[in-house]
Amino acid sequence: MNIKEIINVRKSTRNFLPDPVPQEILEEILEAGRLAPSAQNRQPWRYLVFNDNRKIRELAKNCGLIGLSNFFIKEAPLVIIACAETKSNVRINNQDYYLVDTAISFQQMILTATAHGLGTCWMAAFSEKTLSKYLQLPPSWRIVAISPFGYPAEKKSLYSKALSALAKSKDRLPMDKIVTYK
């Protein structure tokens, strides 16, 4: 697939087959994140990789009350948590770039996973305080996002269908609403 095809087929996946993600594909996904650009090449991203089902199920229980909406991650064979090391931040024009840099890196990982036929779901519904405590993260780390990774199951659960509908996942603003030529 070329990059346009990858972008067009990427969608949020909430139902996964139990098949593990092969190690060589996981390494390629992580390498795509490592090679991302960042402000002044600070590379603030840090990734926590969960590929043990027992640990993923425990993780799912420790995302806080808001994280209950994402309890479906317990069925994924792989979960990656994208964190940012704030000590590697660069501030330009009163803007902290550690969040932007980590988001770019994580998106490269998600697109790489998509190219391998894996499904993902960028998740922001979690209690950072609760999850950071559970993970025993250093105080200088911020959790930016979580995503399950795995081969999509053909049949979607009712819960998955409801979340997609609620989020209006297929809706996209028209070009004239997001672009202004000057």
KEKE-3310 file (N, C-alpha, C; in steps of 0.2 Angstrom, whole numbers, plus 5000, padded with zeros to 4 digits):
npx = (5004:5002:5006:4994:4984:4986:4982:4969:4963:4965:4957:4948:4949:4941:4938:4947:4957:4963:4976:4994:5004:5017:5034:5044:5036:5031:5043:5046:5036:5039:5051:5047:5041:5052:5060:5053:5051:5056:5054:5069:5075:5073:5066:5056:5048:5042:5039:5028:5026:5015:5012:5008:4994:4988:4994:4989:4975:4975:4980:4970:4960:4965:4964:4957:4941:4936:4942:4935:4927:4935:4937:4938:4951:4956:4955:4964:4979:4991:4996:5001:5007:5009:5021:5027:5043:5045:5056:5063:5058:5055:5052:5044:5039:5030:5024:5024:5032:5033:5021:5016:5027:5027:5015:5016:5026:5019:5008:5015:5018:5006:5001:5011:5008:4995:4998:5003:4992:4986:4975:4971:4968:4967:4967:4961:4954:4957:4962:4975:4982:4978:4983:4996:5001:4998:5007:5019:5026:5039:5039:5041:5036:5023:5007:5002:4994:4985:4985:4977:4984:4982:4976:4961:4945:4933:4919:4910:4908:4892:4895:4906:4901:4892:4901:4908:4898:4893:4905:4905:4913:4916:4913:4919:4926:4922:4934:4934:4930:4941:4953:4960:4964:4977)
npy = (4994:5011:5027:5035:5026:5019:5029:5031:5019:5017:5015:5017:5003:4991:4978:4963:4950:4936:4933:4935:4949:4948:4948:4954:4963:4971:4977:4984:4994:5001:5006:5015:5024:5029:5035:5047:5065:5078:5093:5102:5090:5083:5071:5066:5056:5041:5024:5012:4995:4982:4966:4954:4945:4944:4955:4965:4964:4968:4981:4987:4988:4998:5011:5021:5029:5036:5029:5017:5017:5012:4999:4988:4986:4975:4964:4965:4959:4967:4981:4998:5011:5028:5039:5055:5062:5075:5082:5083:5092:5106:5123:5134:5149:5151:5138:5122:5108:5094:5086:5087:5082:5069:5064:5065:5055:5043:5043:5039:5026:5020:5021:5013:5001:5000:4998:4985:4978:4978:4983:4998:5010:5025:5032:5042:5043:5041:5041:5050:5053:5041:5031:5033:5032:5018:5013:5017:5028:5040:5056:5066:5061:5061:5055:5052:5046:5030:5015:5000:4986:4975:4961:4965:4959:4951:4952:4965:4970:4975:4985:4991:4995:5005:5014:5019:5025:5035:5043:5047:5042:5041:5053:5067:5083:5095:5100:5114:5119:5117:5122:5137:5148:5160)
npz = (5000:4996:5004:5004:5002:5014:5024:5020:5023:5036:5052:5067:5078:5087:5090:5091:5084:5093:5089:5090:5088:5077:5082:5073:5066:5076:5080:5069:5069:5081:5077:5067:5075:5082:5072:5070:5067:5077:5088:5088:5088:5100:5104:5113:5116:5124:5126:5132:5131:5130:5129:5135:5139:5152:5158:5150:5153:5167:5165:5158:5169:5176:5171:5176:5180:5169:5159:5158:5147:5137:5140:5131:5127:5134:5126:5116:5108:5110:5117:5117:5126:5124:5130:5135:5139:5149:5152:5140:5133:5121:5121:5111:5105:5116:5116:5121:5115:5117:5118:5105:5097:5102:5098:5084:5082:5087:5078:5067:5070:5071:5058:5052:5057:5052:5038:5039:5041:5053:5066:5075:5089:5093:5109:5121:5132:5148:5165:5168:5180:5188:5180:5178:5191:5193:5184:5189:5184:5181:5188:5178:5166:5155:5150:5134:5125:5122:5113:5107:5098:5084:5074:5066:5071:5061:5065:5073:5089:5098:5107:5101:5089:5094:5100:5089:5082:5091:5092:5079:5069:5055:5050:5041:5041:5027:5015:5013:5025:5033:5027:5022:5010:5007)
capx = (5000:5006:5004:4987:4980:4986:4978:4962:4960:4966:4951:4948:4947:4939:4938:4953:4958:4968:4983:4999:5008:5024:5040:5047:5031:5032:5050:5045:5031:5043:5056:5044:5040:5059:5062:5049:5054:5054:5057:5076:5077:5073:5064:5053:5043:5044:5034:5027:5023:5011:5010:5006:4987:4987:4996:4984:4969:4976:4981:4963:4957:4969:4964:4952:4934:4935:4945:4931:4924:4940:4939:4939:4958:4958:4955:4970:4986:4996:4994:5006:5006:5014:5022:5032:5047:5044:5063:5066:5054:5058:5047:5045:5033:5025:5021:5027:5032:5033:5015:5016:5032:5025:5009:5018:5029:5014:5004:5019:5018:4999:5001:5015:5003:4990:5002:5004:4985:4984:4970:4973:4962:4970:4963:4963:4950:4960:4964:4982:4984:4977:4987:5003:5002:4998:5013:5024:5030:5043:5035:5042:5033:5016:5004:4999:4989:4986:4982:4978:4986:4980:4972:4954:4940:4928:4913:4911:4903:4887:4898:4911:4897:4889:4906:4910:4892:4894:4911:4904:4920:4916:4912:4925:4924:4924:4940:4933:4930:4948:4958:4959:4970:4978)
capy = (5000:5018:5031:5038:5020:5018:5034:5030:5012:5017:5017:5014:4996:4990:4971:4960:4943:4934:4932:4940:4953:4946:4952:4958:4969:4976:4981:4989:4999:5005:5009:5020:5030:5031:5039:5053:5071:5082:5100:5102:5083:5081:5065:5066:5050:5035:5019:5006:4990:4977:4960:4949:4946:4945:4962:4970:4964:4972:4988:4989:4989:5003:5017:5026:5029:5038:5023:5011:5017:5009:4992:4983:4985:4969:4958:4966:4956:4971:4988:5003:5018:5033:5044:5060:5064:5083:5085:5083:5097:5112:5128:5139:5154:5149:5132:5116:5103:5087:5083:5087:5077:5062:5063:5063:5048:5038:5042:5035:5019:5018:5021:5007:4995:4999:4995:4978:4975:4978:4988:5002:5014:5031:5033:5048:5042:5038:5045:5051:5052:5034:5026:5035:5029:5011:5011:5019:5032:5045:5062:5070:5058:5063:5050:5056:5042:5023:5011:4993:4984:4968:4960:4966:4954:4953:4954:4970:4970:4980:4990:4994:4999:5011:5019:5022:5029:5040:5047:5049:5041:5041:5060:5071:5090:5096:5104:5122:5121:5117:5126:5144:5150:5167)
capz = (5000:4997:5010:5003:5004:5021:5027:5018:5026:5044:5056:5074:5078:5094:5091:5089:5085:5098:5086:5093:5083:5076:5084:5068:5064:5082:5080:5063:5072:5086:5073:5064:5080:5084:5067:5069:5068:5084:5088:5089:5088:5107:5104:5120:5116:5128:5124:5136:5127:5134:5124:5139:5140:5159:5160:5147:5157:5173:5163:5157:5175:5180:5167:5180:5179:5162:5155:5158:5140:5133:5143:5126:5126:5137:5121:5111:5109:5111:5119:5118:5129:5122:5135:5134:5144:5148:5152:5133:5129:5119:5121:5106:5105:5122:5115:5123:5109:5119:5116:5097:5095:5104:5094:5077:5083:5088:5072:5062:5072:5069:5050:5050:5059:5047:5032:5040:5041:5060:5068:5081:5091:5097:5115:5126:5138:5153:5170:5168:5187:5190:5176:5180:5198:5192:5180:5192:5180:5183:5188:5172:5161:5153:5146:5128:5121:5122:5108:5106:5091:5083:5068:5067:5070:5056:5068:5078:5095:5099:5110:5096:5084:5097:5101:5083:5080:5095:5090:5072:5067:5048:5047:5040:5038:5020:5014:5013:5032:5037:5023:5020:5005:5008)
cpx = (5004:5003:4997:4983:4980:4982:4971:4959:4961:4959:4952:4945:4946:4938:4944:4953:4963:4975:4988:5002:5015:5029:5043:5042:5031:5038:5049:5041:5035:5048:5053:5043:5047:5062:5058:5053:5052:5057:5064:5079:5078:5071:5061:5049:5046:5038:5034:5023:5021:5009:5009:4998:4985:4988:4991:4978:4970:4977:4974:4959:4959:4969:4960:4945:4932:4937:4940:4927:4929:4942:4940:4946:4960:4958:4961:4976:4991:4993:5001:5004:5011:5014:5027:5036:5048:5051:5066:5062:5058:5052:5048:5038:5028:5022:5026:5027:5032:5027:5014:5021:5030:5019:5011:5022:5024:5010:5009:5019:5011:4999:5005:5011:4998:4992:5003:4997:4983:4979:4973:4967:4966:4965:4966:4959:4953:4962:4972:4985:4984:4982:4994:5005:5003:5005:5019:5029:5034:5039:5036:5039:5026:5013:5000:4993:4990:4983:4983:4981:4985:4977:4965:4950:4935:4921:4914:4905:4898:4891:4903:4907:4894:4895:4908:4904:4892:4899:4910:4911:4921:4916:4918:4923:4926:4930:4939:4932:4936:4953:4956:4965:4971:4983)
cpy = (5006:5022:5033:5032:5019:5023:5033:5024:5012:5019:5014:5007:4994:4982:4968:4953:4942:4933:4937:4943:4950:4951:4957:4964:4974:4980:4986:4995:5003:5009:5015:5026:5033:5036:5046:5059:5074:5088:5099:5095:5081:5074:5063:5059:5044:5030:5013:5001:4984:4972:4954:4950:4947:4952:4967:4970:4969:4980:4991:4991:4995:5010:5022:5025:5031:5032:5017:5011:5013:5002:4987:4982:4978:4963:4959:4962:4960:4978:4992:5009:5023:5039:5049:5062:5072:5086:5086:5088:5103:5117:5133:5143:5152:5142:5126:5111:5096:5083:5082:5082:5070:5060:5061:5056:5043:5037:5038:5028:5016:5017:5014:5001:4994:4996:4987:4974:4975:4984:4992:5006:5019:5032:5038:5047:5038:5043:5045:5050:5045:5030:5027:5032:5021:5009:5013:5024:5038:5052:5067:5067:5060:5057:5054:5052:5034:5020:5004:4992:4977:4968:4961:4960:4956:4956:4959:4969:4976:4986:4994:4998:5005:5016:5023:5027:5035:5045:5050:5048:5041:5048:5063:5078:5091:5101:5111:5124:5120:5120:5133:5146:5158:5170)
cpz = (5000:5003:5010:5005:5011:5025:5026:5022:5034:5047:5063:5075:5086:5096:5088:5089:5090:5096:5088:5087:5083:5078:5079:5066:5070:5082:5074:5065:5076:5082:5070:5069:5082:5079:5066:5070:5075:5084:5091:5091:5095:5108:5111:5121:5120:5127:5129:5132:5131:5129:5128:5141:5147:5161:5157:5151:5163:5171:5162:5163:5178:5176:5170:5177:5171:5157:5154:5151:5136:5136:5137:5124:5129:5132:5116:5113:5111:5112:5120:5121:5127:5127:5132:5140:5144:5149:5145:5129:5127:5119:5116:5105:5110:5120:5117:5117:5111:5117:5108:5095:5096:5099:5087:5077:5083:5082:5067:5064:5070:5062:5048:5052:5054:5040:5033:5042:5049:5061:5074:5083:5096:5103:5119:5132:5143:5159:5170:5175:5189:5187:5177:5186:5197:5189:5183:5188:5183:5183:5182:5166:5161:5149:5140:5125:5123:5116:5108:5099:5090:5077:5070:5066:5065:5059:5073:5083:5095:5102:5105:5091:5088:5098:5095:5081:5084:5093:5083:5068:5059:5045:5047:5038:5031:5020:5015:5021:5036:5033:5021:5016:5006:5002)
residu = (MET:ASN:ILE:LYS:GLU:ILE:ILE:ASN:VAL:ARG:LYS:SER:THR:ARG:ASN:PHE:LEU:PRO:ASP:PRO:VAL:PRO:GLN:GLU:ILE:LEU:GLU:GLU:ILE:LEU:GLU:ALA:GLY:ARG:LEU:ALA:PRO:SER:ALA:GLN:ASN:ARG:GLN:PRO:TRP:ARG:TYR:LEU:VAL:PHE:ASN:ASP:ASN:ARG:LYS:ILE:ARG:GLU:LEU:ALA:LYS:ASN:CYS:GLY:LEU:ILE:GLY:LEU:SER:ASN:PHE:PHE:ILE:LYS:GLU:ALA:PRO:LEU:VAL:ILE:ILE:ALA:CYS:ALA:GLU:THR:LYS:SER:ASN:VAL:ARG:ILE:ASN:ASN:GLN:ASP:TYR:TYR:LEU:VAL:ASP:THR:ALA:ILE:SER:PHE:GLN:GLN:MET:ILE:LEU:THR:ALA:THR:ALA:HIS:GLY:LEU:GLY:THR:CYS:TRP:MET:ALA:ALA:PHE:SER:GLU:LYS:THR:LEU:SER:LYS:TYR:LEU:GLN:LEU:PRO:PRO:SER:TRP:ARG:ILE:VAL:ALA:ILE:SER:PRO:PHE:GLY:TYR:PRO:ALA:GLU:LYS:LYS:SER:LEU:TYR:SER:LYS:ALA:LEU:SER:ALA:LEU:ALA:LYS:SER:LYS:ASP:ARG:LEU:PRO:MET:ASP:LYS:ILE:VAL:THR:TYR:LYS)
# end
